[in-house]
Amino acid sequence: MTNKDHCKATEVMLGLRPHPEIHQFIDGFYKSMGWGHRSKRHDYKIIDLMADLYGDEGGEAAGVEAAFHIVCDLKLVTEDDLKIWRGIISTDRPPPKGRTTVEVRGTKFKVRV
């Protein structure tokens, strides 16, 4: 996943405001090491570091975001999972404001929302 994908997955699957800098830091060795970058900054220490770094601003959420990044990189959560989750989330959204049709016991009504 790209850092942009990591941020989108964080937002969609965890419901958290993503921190792009967390993902950039975790993947800091990607350019020099390629796939092997996962041997650096992809462990429990980085999770603790992010939680401590963000402290009162949402340290627990930052630790969860870092852990989720690692889980995604290990392919325990895939881009296919993200697509499925997006479908689930989009069906839970309320109807748009304006007029909509509602069916009650077989009778359709147009209502303002």
Backbone as numpy.savetxt, mean C-alpha at the origin, in Angstrom:
# Nx Ny Nz CAx CAy CAz Cx Cy Cz
8.83 -4.68 -7.78 8.00 -3.49 -7.78 8.87 -2.24 -7.78
8.40 -1.24 -8.48 9.08 0.05 -8.41 8.67 0.74 -7.10
9.37 1.81 -6.76 8.99 2.54 -5.54 7.59 3.12 -5.66
7.22 3.52 -6.87 5.87 4.03 -7.10 4.84 2.92 -6.83
5.15 1.70 -7.28 4.26 0.56 -7.03 4.18 0.24 -5.54
5.31 0.32 -4.85 5.32 0.09 -3.40 4.42 1.10 -2.69
4.49 2.35 -3.13 3.66 3.39 -2.51 2.18 3.12 -2.78
1.85 2.75 -4.02 0.46 2.48 -4.36 -0.05 1.28 -3.56
0.77 0.25 -3.43 0.37 -0.94 -2.66 0.15 -0.58 -1.20
1.00 0.26 -0.66 0.86 0.71 0.73 -0.47 1.42 0.92
-0.79 2.28 -0.02 -2.03 3.06 0.06 -3.26 2.16 -0.09
-3.24 1.29 -1.10 -4.42 0.47 -1.41 -4.59 -0.67 -0.41
-3.54 -1.41 -0.14 -3.67 -2.63 0.67 -3.60 -2.37 2.17
-2.87 -1.35 2.59 -2.76 -1.07 4.02 -3.61 0.11 4.46
-4.03 0.92 3.51 -4.82 2.09 3.86 -4.00 3.17 4.55
-2.70 3.17 4.30 -1.80 4.15 4.92 -1.34 5.18 3.90
-1.06 6.37 4.37 -0.44 7.37 3.50 1.01 6.93 3.28
1.39 6.71 2.02 2.74 6.20 1.77 3.83 7.25 2.00
4.99 6.77 2.34 6.18 7.61 2.51 7.20 7.16 1.46
7.27 7.82 0.31 8.19 7.40 -0.75 9.64 7.30 -0.28
10.02 8.16 0.67 11.41 8.15 1.14 11.77 6.85 1.85
10.80 6.20 2.46 11.06 4.90 3.11 11.44 3.89 2.04
10.69 3.84 0.96 10.95 2.87 -0.11 12.26 3.18 -0.84
12.54 4.47 -1.03 13.80 4.85 -1.67 14.99 4.43 -0.81
14.87 4.61 0.50 15.96 4.23 1.40 16.16 2.71 1.42
15.06 1.98 1.53 15.17 0.52 1.59 15.82 -0.02 0.32
15.48 0.56 -0.84 16.01 0.08 -2.11 17.25 0.85 -2.56
17.91 1.52 -1.63 19.06 2.36 -1.94 20.21 1.66 -2.66
20.35 0.37 -2.50 21.44 -0.37 -3.14 21.03 -1.02 -4.46
19.81 -0.74 -4.94 19.32 -1.43 -6.14 20.20 -1.14 -7.36
20.57 0.12 -7.58 21.36 0.46 -8.78 22.70 -0.23 -8.80
23.33 -0.37 -7.67 24.66 -0.98 -7.64 24.63 -2.50 -7.51
23.54 -3.06 -6.96 23.52 -4.51 -6.68 22.43 -5.28 -7.42
21.51 -4.57 -8.07 20.41 -5.26 -8.75 19.57 -6.04 -7.75
19.15 -7.25 -8.15 18.29 -8.06 -7.29 18.95 -8.32 -5.94
20.25 -8.37 -5.90 20.99 -8.64 -4.67 20.85 -7.54 -3.62
20.26 -6.40 -3.99 20.08 -5.31 -3.03 19.25 -5.75 -1.84
18.51 -6.84 -2.01 17.64 -7.31 -0.92 18.44 -7.88 0.26
19.72 -8.06 0.06 20.56 -8.51 1.18 20.89 -7.34 2.12
20.59 -6.14 1.68 20.82 -4.93 2.48 19.47 -4.28 2.78
19.28 -3.82 3.99 18.10 -3.04 4.40 16.77 -3.76 4.18
16.78 -5.05 4.15 15.54 -5.82 3.99 15.42 -6.81 5.15
15.45 -6.28 6.38 15.35 -7.14 7.55 14.65 -6.41 8.69
14.54 -7.07 9.82 13.82 -6.50 10.96 14.46 -5.20 11.47
15.76 -5.05 11.26 16.44 -3.84 11.74 15.90 -2.59 11.05
15.63 -2.70 9.76 15.12 -1.53 9.03 13.69 -1.21 9.47
12.93 -2.24 9.83 11.57 -2.03 10.32 11.62 -1.24 11.63
12.48 -1.67 12.53 12.66 -0.97 13.81 13.18 0.45 13.60
14.13 0.61 12.66 14.71 1.92 12.38 13.63 2.89 11.88
12.79 2.45 10.96 11.74 3.32 10.43 10.72 3.68 11.52
10.37 2.70 12.34 9.42 2.97 13.44 10.02 4.01 14.39
11.31 3.88 14.70 11.98 4.84 15.59 12.13 6.21 14.94
12.50 6.21 13.67 12.72 7.45 12.94 11.46 8.30 12.86
10.33 7.66 12.62 9.08 8.40 12.47 8.37 8.61 13.79
8.78 7.90 14.81 8.30 8.11 16.18 6.85 8.53 16.31
6.64 9.72 16.88 5.30 10.22 17.15 4.50 10.52 15.89
5.16 10.70 14.76 4.47 11.01 13.51 3.79 9.79 12.91
3.85 8.68 13.55 3.28 7.45 13.00 4.34 6.38 12.84
5.16 6.26 13.86 6.25 5.31 13.82 5.80 3.89 13.58
4.70 3.50 14.24 4.20 2.14 14.05 3.81 1.93 12.59
3.14 2.93 11.99 2.73 2.83 10.59 3.95 2.77 9.68
4.99 3.53 9.99 6.21 3.51 9.17 6.88 2.15 9.25
6.88 1.54 10.43 7.42 0.19 10.57 6.62 -0.82 9.78
5.31 -0.69 9.80 4.43 -1.58 9.02 4.69 -1.38 7.53
4.85 -0.13 7.12 5.12 0.16 5.70 6.44 -0.46 5.26
7.46 -0.37 6.09 8.76 -0.97 5.77 8.64 -2.50 5.71
7.92 -3.08 6.65 7.73 -4.53 6.65 6.97 -4.97 5.40
5.96 -4.19 5.02 5.17 -4.51 3.84 6.03 -4.43 2.57
6.93 -3.46 2.52 7.86 -3.34 1.39 8.68 -4.63 1.26
9.20 -5.09 2.37 10.02 -6.31 2.37 9.19 -7.51 1.94
7.99 -7.62 2.45 7.09 -8.73 2.09 6.81 -8.71 0.59
6.59 -7.53 0.03 6.36 -7.42 -1.41 7.60 -7.83 -2.20
8.77 -7.39 -1.76 10.02 -7.75 -2.46 10.28 -9.25 -2.41
9.83 -9.90 -1.37 10.01 -11.36 -1.25 8.93 -12.12 -2.01
8.07 -11.37 -2.70 6.98 -11.95 -3.51 5.95 -12.69 -2.69
5.83 -12.34 -1.41 4.77 -12.90 -0.58 3.47 -12.17 -0.85
3.57 -10.93 -1.32 2.45 -10.17 -1.85 2.87 -9.74 -3.25
2.05 -10.05 -4.24 2.41 -9.79 -5.63 1.58 -8.66 -6.23
1.95 -8.26 -7.43 1.17 -7.24 -8.12 -0.22 -7.76 -8.47
-0.35 -9.07 -8.68 -1.68 -9.66 -8.89 -2.54 -9.49 -7.65
-1.95 -9.65 -6.47 -2.69 -9.43 -5.22 -3.19 -7.99 -5.16
-2.34 -7.06 -5.60 -2.72 -5.65 -5.59 -3.91 -5.41 -6.51
-3.90 -6.03 -7.70 -5.02 -5.87 -8.64 -6.31 -6.41 -8.04
-6.23 -7.56 -7.40 -7.41 -8.15 -6.76 -7.91 -7.24 -5.66
-6.99 -6.73 -4.83 -7.36 -5.87 -3.72 -7.99 -4.57 -4.21
-7.46 -4.01 -5.31 -8.05 -2.80 -5.89 -9.50 -3.05 -6.27
-9.78 -4.22 -6.84 -11.15 -4.57 -7.22 -12.06 -4.66 -6.01
-11.56 -5.20 -4.92 -12.36 -5.31 -3.69 -12.62 -3.93 -3.13
-11.60 -3.10 -3.07 -11.72 -1.76 -2.52 -12.69 -0.91 -3.35
-12.58 -0.99 -4.67 -13.41 -0.12 -5.50 -14.89 -0.47 -5.39
-15.23 -1.72 -5.08 -16.63 -2.08 -4.92 -17.18 -1.62 -3.58
-16.32 -1.31 -2.63 -16.76 -0.84 -1.31 -17.02 0.66 -1.26
-16.66 1.37 -2.32 -16.81 2.82 -2.31 -18.28 3.20 -2.44
-18.67 4.29 -1.80 -20.06 4.74 -1.92 -20.32 5.25 -3.33
-21.57 5.28 -3.75 -21.88 5.77 -5.09 -21.51 7.26 -5.20
-21.24 7.71 -6.41 -20.88 9.12 -6.57 -22.05 10.03 -6.23
-21.71 11.27 -5.83 -22.77 12.23 -5.49 -23.53 12.61 -6.75
-24.81 12.90 -6.57 -25.66 13.23 -7.71 -26.85 12.27 -7.72
-27.34 11.94 -8.89 -28.47 11.02 -9.01 -27.97 9.60 -9.21
-28.62 8.70 -8.58 -28.30 7.28 -8.76 -29.59 6.48 -8.66
-29.56 5.27 -9.16 -30.73 4.39 -9.11 -30.53 3.38 -8.00
-31.56 3.26 -7.16 -31.53 2.31 -6.06 -32.69 1.36 -6.24
-32.44 0.07 -6.03 -33.52 -0.91 -6.14 -33.91 -1.39 -4.76
-35.21 -1.32 -4.45 -35.73 -1.79 -3.17 -36.87 -2.76 -3.47
-36.68 -4.00 -3.08 -37.69 -5.04 -3.28 -38.23 -5.06 -4.71
-37.32 -5.00 -5.66 -37.71 -5.11 -7.05 -38.16 -3.82 -7.71
-38.29 -2.75 -6.98 -38.71 -1.46 -7.54 -37.52 -0.52 -7.58
-37.29 0.10 -8.76 -36.16 1.01 -8.92 -36.59 2.44 -8.64
-35.74 3.16 -7.91 -36.00 4.55 -7.58 -34.77 5.37 -7.98
-35.02 6.57 -8.49 -33.91 7.50 -8.74 -33.84 8.42 -7.53
-32.69 8.50 -6.95 -32.54 9.32 -5.74 -31.31 10.22 -5.88
-31.35 11.31 -5.14 -30.18 12.20 -5.05 -29.33 11.75 -3.88
-28.04 11.72 -4.13 -27.11 11.31 -3.08 -26.29 12.49 -2.68
